[in-house]
Amino acid sequence: MPLRRTVASPPAPATVSLAVYDEVRALIVRGRLLPGTRVTEADVAAELRVSRTPAREALRRLQQERLLVPTGASDGAKVRLAVAPMTAAEARELYAAAGALEGVMVRNVAECDADARVALSAELARAQAAFRREATRRAPDWDRLFERHHAFHEVLRARLAGPRLRLLLDGLRPHLDRYEYFYGRLHETGFEATFEEHDAIVAAIETGHADLAERAVRANWFNGADRLATVVQRAGEAGFLRGLASVRHPAHSGR
């Protein structure tokens, strides 16, 4: 299990557990641990140089989030865990859920005054410009491209999501990120559709029209799901997983 990096152990056990959780989750989300890879408490403890207790707590939390799943085999009383699979069906479900939630969220723009809408639109436009610059480079940095894209949607969430809605969206985030890091790299047809959809969101936000904003956000997510499904259908899910193994610098999904 190629964890590679070391977690420096802080004095508080809860902090150590959180650091281990963050590290392993990042490795799963960014594809350093591929679907089906077995992950054990002993390996995590040894490779991140922590005791077994925080490793156990971190793996338990990742299992609760369904980033780790039982493999069906067990070592005595212990269940073997592996990185959860990735499928076209799950991608569609996740994107549909995110589109519905963000669609509800952006309706809050109707409660913003004109100055707030202009400020939010300008912030979104800056995030979009940074994303576009990275996406149109001859050799994009795929990790940076993902972060630029994530920043666009994070502006919306930071300004328009209430605490309960934010909690729901944050729960989807690690699972969505897995697909966003891989599908775009395998898609390789550019980001023009994404640019157009983001521009439509910015324009809708500036108008303050709740229905228009909701339609623009939903279209972005639902069209993104279609683009992801096209990748899987073209390669087949087995081929998709083989493609994952060849990706060294994972990318954005094209959304």
Secondary structure as a PSIPRED ss2 file (coil, helix, strand):
# PSIPRED VFORMAT (PSIPRED V4.0)

   1 M C   1.000  0.000  0.000
   2 P C   1.000  0.000  0.000
   3 L C   1.000  0.000  0.000
   4 R C   1.000  0.000  0.000
   5 R C   1.000  0.000  0.000
   6 T C   1.000  0.000  0.000
   7 V C   1.000  0.000  0.000
   8 A C   1.000  0.000  0.000
   9 S C   1.000  0.000  0.000
  10 P C   1.000  0.000  0.000
  11 P C   1.000  0.000  0.000
  12 A C   1.000  0.000  0.000
  13 P H   0.000  1.000  0.000
  14 A H   0.000  1.000  0.000
  15 T H   0.000  1.000  0.000
  16 V H   0.000  1.000  0.000
  17 S H   0.000  1.000  0.000
  18 L H   0.000  1.000  0.000
  19 A H   0.000  1.000  0.000
  20 V H   0.000  1.000  0.000
  21 Y H   0.000  1.000  0.000
  22 D H   0.000  1.000  0.000
  23 E H   0.000  1.000  0.000
  24 V H   0.000  1.000  0.000
  25 R H   0.000  1.000  0.000
  26 A H   0.000  1.000  0.000
  27 L H   0.000  1.000  0.000
  28 I H   0.000  1.000  0.000
  29 V H   0.000  1.000  0.000
  30 R C   1.000  0.000  0.000
  31 G C   1.000  0.000  0.000
  32 R C   1.000  0.000  0.000
  33 L C   1.000  0.000  0.000
  34 L C   1.000  0.000  0.000
  35 P C   1.000  0.000  0.000
  36 G C   1.000  0.000  0.000
  37 T C   1.000  0.000  0.000
  38 R E   0.000  0.000  1.000
  39 V E   0.000  0.000  1.000
  40 T C   1.000  0.000  0.000
  41 E H   0.000  1.000  0.000
  42 A H   0.000  1.000  0.000
  43 D H   0.000  1.000  0.000
  44 V H   0.000  1.000  0.000
  45 A H   0.000  1.000  0.000
  46 A H   0.000  1.000  0.000
  47 E H   0.000  1.000  0.000
  48 L H   0.000  1.000  0.000
  49 R C   1.000  0.000  0.000
  50 V C   1.000  0.000  0.000
  51 S C   1.000  0.000  0.000
  52 R H   0.000  1.000  0.000
  53 T H   0.000  1.000  0.000
  54 P H   0.000  1.000  0.000
  55 A H   0.000  1.000  0.000
  56 R H   0.000  1.000  0.000
  57 E H   0.000  1.000  0.000
  58 A H   0.000  1.000  0.000
  59 L H   0.000  1.000  0.000
  60 R H   0.000  1.000  0.000
  61 R H   0.000  1.000  0.000
  62 L H   0.000  1.000  0.000
  63 Q H   0.000  1.000  0.000
  64 Q H   0.000  1.000  0.000
  65 E C   1.000  0.000  0.000
  66 R C   1.000  0.000  0.000
  67 L C   1.000  0.000  0.000
  68 L E   0.000  0.000  1.000
  69 V E   0.000  0.000  1.000
  70 P E   0.000  0.000  1.000
  71 T E   0.000  0.000  1.000
  72 G E   0.000  0.000  1.000
  73 A E   0.000  0.000  1.000
  74 S E   0.000  0.000  1.000
  75 D E   0.000  0.000  1.000
  76 G C   1.000  0.000  0.000
  77 A C   1.000  0.000  0.000
  78 K E   0.000  0.000  1.000
  79 V E   0.000  0.000  1.000
  80 R E   0.000  0.000  1.000
  81 L E   0.000  0.000  1.000
  82 A E   0.000  0.000  1.000
  83 V E   0.000  0.000  1.000
  84 A C   1.000  0.000  0.000
  85 P C   1.000  0.000  0.000
  86 M C   1.000  0.000  0.000
  87 T C   1.000  0.000  0.000
  88 A H   0.000  1.000  0.000
  89 A H   0.000  1.000  0.000
  90 E H   0.000  1.000  0.000
  91 A H   0.000  1.000  0.000
  92 R H   0.000  1.000  0.000
  93 E H   0.000  1.000  0.000
  94 L H   0.000  1.000  0.000
  95 Y H   0.000  1.000  0.000
  96 A H   0.000  1.000  0.000
  97 A H   0.000  1.000  0.000
  98 A H   0.000  1.000  0.000
  99 G H   0.000  1.000  0.000
 100 A H   0.000  1.000  0.000
 101 L H   0.000  1.000  0.000
 102 E H   0.000  1.000  0.000
 103 G H   0.000  1.000  0.000
 104 V H   0.000  1.000  0.000
 105 M H   0.000  1.000  0.000
 106 V H   0.000  1.000  0.000
 107 R H   0.000  1.000  0.000
 108 N H   0.000  1.000  0.000
 109 V H   0.000  1.000  0.000
 110 A H   0.000  1.000  0.000
 111 E H   0.000  1.000  0.000
 112 C C   1.000  0.000  0.000
 113 D C   1.000  0.000  0.000
 114 A H   0.000  1.000  0.000
 115 D H   0.000  1.000  0.000
 116 A H   0.000  1.000  0.000
 117 R H   0.000  1.000  0.000
 118 V H   0.000  1.000  0.000
 119 A H   0.000  1.000  0.000
 120 L H   0.000  1.000  0.000
 121 S H   0.000  1.000  0.000
 122 A H   0.000  1.000  0.000
 123 E H   0.000  1.000  0.000
 124 L H   0.000  1.000  0.000
 125 A H   0.000  1.000  0.000
 126 R H   0.000  1.000  0.000
 127 A H   0.000  1.000  0.000
 128 Q H   0.000  1.000  0.000
 129 A H   0.000  1.000  0.000
 130 A H   0.000  1.000  0.000
 131 F H   0.000  1.000  0.000
 132 R H   0.000  1.000  0.000
 133 R H   0.000  1.000  0.000
 134 E H   0.000  1.000  0.000
 135 A H   0.000  1.000  0.000
 136 T C   1.000  0.000  0.000
 137 R C   1.000  0.000  0.000
 138 R C   1.000  0.000  0.000
 139 A C   1.000  0.000  0.000
 140 P C   1.000  0.000  0.000
 141 D C   1.000  0.000  0.000
 142 W H   0.000  1.000  0.000
 143 D H   0.000  1.000  0.000
 144 R H   0.000  1.000  0.000
 145 L H   0.000  1.000  0.000
 146 F H   0.000  1.000  0.000
 147 E H   0.000  1.000  0.000
 148 R H   0.000  1.000  0.000
 149 H H   0.000  1.000  0.000
 150 H H   0.000  1.000  0.000
 151 A H   0.000  1.000  0.000
 152 F H   0.000  1.000  0.000
 153 H H   0.000  1.000  0.000
 154 E H   0.000  1.000  0.000
 155 V H   0.000  1.000  0.000
 156 L H   0.000  1.000  0.000
 157 R H   0.000  1.000  0.000
 158 A H   0.000  1.000  0.000
 159 R H   0.000  1.000  0.000
 160 L H   0.000  1.000  0.000
 161 A C   1.000  0.000  0.000
 162 G C   1.000  0.000  0.000
 163 P H   0.000  1.000  0.000
 164 R H   0.000  1.000  0.000
 165 L H   0.000  1.000  0.000
 166 R H   0.000  1.000  0.000
 167 L H   0.000  1.000  0.000
 168 L H   0.000  1.000  0.000
 169 L H   0.000  1.000  0.000
 170 D H   0.000  1.000  0.000
 171 G H   0.000  1.000  0.000
 172 L H   0.000  1.000  0.000
 173 R H   0.000  1.000  0.000
 174 P H   0.000  1.000  0.000
 175 H H   0.000  1.000  0.000
 176 L H   0.000  1.000  0.000
 177 D H   0.000  1.000  0.000
 178 R H   0.000  1.000  0.000
 179 Y H   0.000  1.000  0.000
 180 E H   0.000  1.000  0.000
 181 Y H   0.000  1.000  0.000
 182 F H   0.000  1.000  0.000
 183 Y H   0.000  1.000  0.000
 184 G H   0.000  1.000  0.000
 185 R H   0.000  1.000  0.000
 186 L H   0.000  1.000  0.000
 187 H H   0.000  1.000  0.000
 188 E C   1.000  0.000  0.000
 189 T C   1.000  0.000  0.000
 190 G C   1.000  0.000  0.000
 191 F C   1.000  0.000  0.000
 192 E H   0.000  1.000  0.000
 193 A H   0.000  1.000  0.000
 194 T H   0.000  1.000  0.000
 195 F H   0.000  1.000  0.000
 196 E H   0.000  1.000  0.000
 197 E H   0.000  1.000  0.000
 198 H H   0.000  1.000  0.000
 199 D H   0.000  1.000  0.000
 200 A H   0.000  1.000  0.000
 201 I H   0.000  1.000  0.000
 202 V H   0.000  1.000  0.000
 203 A H   0.000  1.000  0.000
 204 A H   0.000  1.000  0.000
 205 I H   0.000  1.000  0.000
 206 E H   0.000  1.000  0.000
 207 T H   0.000  1.000  0.000
 208 G C   1.000  0.000  0.000
 209 H C   1.000  0.000  0.000
 210 A H   0.000  1.000  0.000
 211 D H   0.000  1.000  0.000
 212 L H   0.000  1.000  0.000
 213 A H   0.000  1.000  0.000
 214 E H   0.000  1.000  0.000
 215 R H   0.000  1.000  0.000
 216 A H   0.000  1.000  0.000
 217 V H   0.000  1.000  0.000
 218 R H   0.000  1.000  0.000
 219 A H   0.000  1.000  0.000
 220 N H   0.000  1.000  0.000
 221 W H   0.000  1.000  0.000
 222 F H   0.000  1.000  0.000
 223 N H   0.000  1.000  0.000
 224 G H   0.000  1.000  0.000
 225 A H   0.000  1.000  0.000
 226 D H   0.000  1.000  0.000
 227 R H   0.000  1.000  0.000
 228 L H   0.000  1.000  0.000
 229 A H   0.000  1.000  0.000
 230 T H   0.000  1.000  0.000
 231 V H   0.000  1.000  0.000
 232 V H   0.000  1.000  0.000
 233 Q H   0.000  1.000  0.000
 234 R H   0.000  1.000  0.000
 235 A H   0.000  1.000  0.000
 236 G H   0.000  1.000  0.000
 237 E H   0.000  1.000  0.000
 238 A H   0.000  1.000  0.000
 239 G H   0.000  1.000  0.000
 240 F H   0.000  1.000  0.000
 241 L H   0.000  1.000  0.000
 242 R H   0.000  1.000  0.000
 243 G H   0.000  1.000  0.000
 244 L H   0.000  1.000  0.000
 245 A H   0.000  1.000  0.000
 246 S H   0.000  1.000  0.000
 247 V C   1.000  0.000  0.000
 248 R C   1.000  0.000  0.000
 249 H C   1.000  0.000  0.000
 250 P C   1.000  0.000  0.000
 251 A C   1.000  0.000  0.000
 252 H C   1.000  0.000  0.000
 253 S C   1.000  0.000  0.000
 254 G C   1.000  0.000  0.000
 255 R C   1.000  0.000  0.000
